[in-house]
Amino acid sequence: MKKFLAIFVVISLAMFTIGMAQAVVNPDTMVEETIGPIDSLDPAWAYDNASGEVIWQLYDNLVQYDGTSTTKFLPMISTNVPSLADGTILDNGTTYVFHIRQGVYFHNGDLLTPQDVVYSLERSVIFDRAGGPSWMLAGPLFPMIDGQYVSTIVQVVAQEMGLSNPLNYTSLSSLNIFTSGTKNPSNDKYKQALVDAFNLLAKDFEIKGNDLIIHLPQPYPPLLEILAHGSNVSAILDQQWCADHNAWDGNANDWWEYHNPVKSADPLYNIENGSGPYVMEYWTPGREIVFYRFDKYWAGKAPMKYAIIKYVNEFTTRLLDLQSGQADTIYVPIQYLTEVQNNPNIRVITGLPTLNVDNIYFTWNISTQGNSFIGSG
């Protein structure tokens, strides 16, 4: 099943995607106008919806969701969806076998290999930028510590160092293992702890021919959700291309030099080389990002030759562009829904499945006068 233009359907309880049902100005180009410009093109960094919308079109993952289902999957870069039924989930749910699709090209012409998949997952774990998505892979791929899933490779380093309460450590700087002002381990013992932590990660992966086998240290039921298309952290990159552009090259002996970078120093911040259906032509931060169709896409050519996402803050401007045919789909906050839903020339797409986090707060009437607890916490 091909889902080329899912990039243009942004789902939220607070908004709707609106399309104009009239002759378009540029029939070979899809134009979306929305808000919220992207943060980064690096899948290991991106943790926001806007970046994910773009990365969705540029990169592939091992598997993809089946249409709007949030529980069923289809093959993608893996030609199979691992299951107990076909024997590709083994060992009480700790072994997953993925048959890697052959003949898949990255945008620069390189062929995708199982090693690229391994590299991409390892890179996302060691990248581990502050406040980023690396925890989603660190949890399933490292052994639990004190009965809990780890959230960062830093905790594994702390354990390898023999520190007590390793889960309390969340940054390499807190371990005091580097020579001041550098990322050079101050002694061989510290360097070995860093390497050993990485080796615990690397032992999870085995390549047999064109198969990638993931050996988890413990069962992790939501693994496929984390590996599925739409999860930036498990998007598949070209290892050689990354190394050629000064990103981590896959070496266990210096991964910490690429750990928790400043965004402006991330070499993949504003470039891409995925295997997805679209190639980025250019990105003007805060204004627009333009794509063109990748004609060597393994699943066939996308239906639209070009795609443009424009960032337009004013709803009135977005609506006028939609009505004039300058935009094909726009972001509409729910408070403006009535302005478009009764227009016969505008198609309002509703009823799409959504995932949402709600909070329930229990409050009490508390006397604040003379209460020493007020402001204490």
N, C-alpha and C positions, 0 to 999 in steps of 0.2 A: 504494500500500500504506500503510495507516494503522498508526502505531506509537505510539499515545497513551500507553500505560502502560509504555513502556520505562523510564521513571523508576524503576519499582519493581523492576527487575531489575538488581542491582548485581553486576558480574562481577569476581571476583578469584580467584587461586589459593589464597587463604587463607580463603575464606569461601564460604558457600552461601546462596541465597535460599530460604526455607522458607515454604510456604503451607499454611493449614489447610483441609482438605477437609470442611467442615461448614457448617451454616447460619450465616451471618454476622449480627452484631448490627445493623449498618447496611448494608443491601444496596446503597444508592446511594452509599456512601463507601468508598474504598480507604484503609486505614490501614497504613502501614509504620512499623516501629520499627527503628532502626538506631543507629549511633554516629557520631561525627565531625560536629559541626554545621558549617553552611556558613560560608564566609569572607566572601562578598560576593555581591550580586545583580547587580553590574555586570559584564557579559561581558568588558569590557576588563581588568578586575582579576582575575577568578576564574581560578585555576590549580590548583584542587583538585577531587577527585572529588565531594565533597559538594555544592559549589556547582554543579558541572556537572550533577549529577542534577536540580537544581532548574531551572537555566537551560534545560535540555533541554525542559522543559514550557512555559516562558514565552516562549521565542524560537524563531524559525525561521532557517534558513540557506538558501543558494542551492540546495544539493542535499543528499541524505540517503543513507545507506548502504542497500543492498538487503538488508533482513533482517539476518542475522548475518554477511553477507559483509563483509570488510574491503577488498575490491578492486572491488566493483561498486556502482554508484550509481543512484539514482532521482531524478526531478525533485522539487523542493520549491518554494521561491519562484521559482526558475527553472523554466520549463515544459519545459526540455530539459537534458540532461546533455551538455555539449560533447564532441564527438568528431571525429576525422579523417573518419570515414565520412560524417557529414552536413554537413561543411564548416564546422563551428562551432569547430574548432581549426585555426588557420591559421599561415602564416608560420613554418614550422619549429617549431611549438609555442610561439610567443610571443604569439599572439592567441587569446583565448577569447571567444566570443559567448554571452551568456546572454539568453534571452527571458524577461523579468520578468513573472510572473503578474499579471494585472489583477484588481481586485476583492478584494484582500487587505486586511483591516482590522487595525489595531493595536487593543489592548484599549480605548483611549480613543475609538475610532471614526474615527481618522485613516486615510486610505488609504495603503498602502505604495507607494512610487514607486522607480524606478531610482536617483534621487538619494539616497534613504535608504540604499541598499546602498553607494553610493560613500562617503557620510558615515561609515557604520559601519566600513568597512575603514580609511579614513583615520584615524578617531578611535582605533582600536585601535593604529595605528602611532605616532601622536603621544603617546598616553597613556603608554605605555612605562614603567610603574611598575617599580621595582627588583625583580628576581626574578620578573617577570611573563611573560606569554606573547607579548608584542609581537614578539619575534624571529621568530616563525613567519610573520608577514606581512612584516616588514622584509626578510627574506632574498630572497624572490621579487620584491618590488615595487621594490627599489632596484637600480641597477646595481652589479655586483660591484666591489670595491675590491681592488687588488693580487691579483686572481685568486681572491678569497674572497667568500662571501656576507656581507653586513653583518648585524649582529645588533641594531642600534639606529639610530634616526635621528640620534643624537648623532654617530656615525661619519661620516655624510653631511655634517653641519654642519662637522665638523672638516676634511673634504676641501674643502668650499666655502670655508673660511677659508684654505686653502693650507697647513695644518699637515702636517708630515711624520708618517708612521706613523699615519694617522687611525684605523686599527683599534684602536689602543691606548686610545682614548677611549671611555668608556662612560657618562659622566654629563655633563650640561650644565655643572654646577659646575666640572668639571675643565677646561673650556675658558676659564674666567675672562673671560666675555663680559658678565656682568651687573654693574650697579652694586651695590655691597656691600649685602647684606641684602634685595635685591629680585630680581625676575625681569625687570627693565628692561634691555635691551641698552645698554651704556655708550657705544656710538657707532653711526653709521649703517652702517658696514661690517659690524659684527657682526650687526645686525638684518637686513641684506640676505642674509647667509650663512644665517641661520635661515629666511628666506622662500624662498630659492633651494632649500634642502634640501627644504622642503615641496613646492615646485613640481615637483621631480623625482618626487615621489610622485604628485602630482595628474595629471601628464601620462600616467600609466598608464591613466586611466579616460576612456572616451568613452561618451556616451549618444546613441543614435539612436532616436528614437521611444520604444518600450518595451523596447528592447534595451540591455543594458549590455555594453560591449566592454572587456575588460581587455587592455592591451598590455604585456606583460612586457618588461623590458630584456634578458632572456636566458631561454632555456627553463628550466622548473622542473617536472619530471615529477610531483612529489607535490602540485601545486597543488590539485587537487580534494579530496584528503584534508584539506587545511587549511581549505577552504571548506565542508566537509560538516557536517551537523548533528552535534552533539557536540563540535565545536570552538568553544569559547566565544568565542574571539578574532574569529571571523567571523560571529557572530550579528548579526541585522539589527535596528537600532534606528530609532526615529522621530526624525529630525533636529530637527524643530520642537519636539517634546516635550522632547528633551534640552536644547535651548537655553532653553526656557521654565523648565526646572528648574536653570538656572545651570551646565549642563555646556557644553563647547566647542560653539560654534555653526557650525563649519566654516570660520572665517576664517583665511586663511593668515598674517595679520599679528599674531596673538597666540597661536598654538598652544602656544608654550612656556610660557605661563602655566598650561596644563592638563596639562603634562608631569610625570610622576612625582609624583603627588599623595600626600599622607598619606591613608590609608584613611578616617579619620574626616572628612576634608575633601572626599571624593569625593561629589558630590551624588546620584549614582546608586547609592550603596552599599546602600541598604535600600528602594529603590522599583523598580518595573518598569513597562514598557509595551511588551511584545512583541506578536507576532502568533501566538503558540503556542496550543495547545488548552486551556490552563488559565491562569487569572488568579490572582495571589496575593491572598488575602483579608487575611491578616496573617502576620507573622513575629515570633515571640518568640525572640530569639537564645538558643541553648543549650537550648531546650525543644521547639519545634515550629514548623512552617510549614504553613499551611492554604491550599488552593487551591479555587476553584470553576470549573466548566466555562465555557469561552468559547463561547457558542452561535453566534457569527458566524464561527467558525473556517472557513477556506476549504476544508478537507478534510472538513467535516462535524462534527457534535457528537461529542465523546469519549463512550465508553460509561459512564463513571462521572461522577456529578454533582459529587461532592466528592472531594478527595484530601488526606490528611494525612501528613506525615512527622514522626514524633516521635523525639527523641534520648534514648535510654534506655541508660545505660552497662552496667547489670547484665544479664547473659545470662539469669539465672533469672527476672527480672522480665519480660523480653521473651518468654520461653517460656511463662510463666503467662498473659500477655496473649494469646498466640497460641492457647493451649488453651481459653481462656474466650471467644474470639471478639472480644476487644477489639482485636486486631491481625490483619491479614490476611496479612502477610508480615513476616519479621524477619531480621535479620542474625545468622548463626550462625558463630562462629569454628570452624575445622576441628576443633579439639580437642574440641568438643561435638557433633560430627556424630552420633556413635553414640546420643546421647540423643534424637534425633529421627527418624533414618532407619528405625527399626523400628516406628514408630507408624503404624498404618494410617490414622489420621485426618489425618496430616500429609503434605503433598506436598513432596518434596525435589527441587529442580530442579538437575540436574547436567549435565555434558557441554556446557556453553555455550562458544563460542570465547573465548579469552582472549589478551591481549597481555601479555607479561611481560618484564622485564629481569633477566637472570641475570649473575652475575659469576664468573669463574674466577680464582683467585689462585694464583700460583706462589710458594712460600716455600722458604727455605733455612735450614739450621742455621748461625747466625753466632755467632762468639765475641764476647761483649760486654765481657769483662774487658779493660780497658786500650785499648778501641777508641775512638779519638777521633771517629769518624764517628757514633757513637751519640748521638742527640739533636741532631745538627748541622743536620738538615733539617727 
